[in-house]
């Protein structure tokens, strides 16, 4: 049996740079994006500011006090490097031990 005491909602780590090519080929035509570089720089600066703001937020912790916040987890296979488990919501978890040779 598993009982949940707390939920955490974290913000994703967003990249603060956008890499765009100077040129690309589209249906056999070479498209030069150099004239648009100023616009792309403005967009990149705005995206960078938003990424830093979002990524810098602390996670939101939500206490769970309901008795209904429970579940079960059945481990169906376990060895030194691999565990396969099944949850009550038809979910399947395949877990590898950190540094496992199976990850290489």
Buried (B, 14 or more C-beta within 10 A) or exposed (E): EEEEEEEEEEEEEEEBEEEEEEEEEEEEEEEEEEEEEEEEEEEBEEBBEEBEEEEEEEEEEEEEEEEEEEEEEEEEEEEEBEBBBBEEEEEEEEEEEEEEEEEE
